Amino acid sequence: MTAIVGINFFPYLVVGNFIIVKKLYHVRLNTYTLEEVRQKTEGRRQKERKG
């Protein structure tokens, strides 16, 4: 009985973990992109001050 439940539950476990990993990846990607944009705008501001 336990084995059957375990086998049936396993795909949900894998899919669940995959979704969590995917979300974390997107969060990290977004954070990196935001940081990159922030640095670019900071660089532009410094150029404007000099020029």
Order of alpha helices (4+ residues) and beta strands (2+ residues): alpha
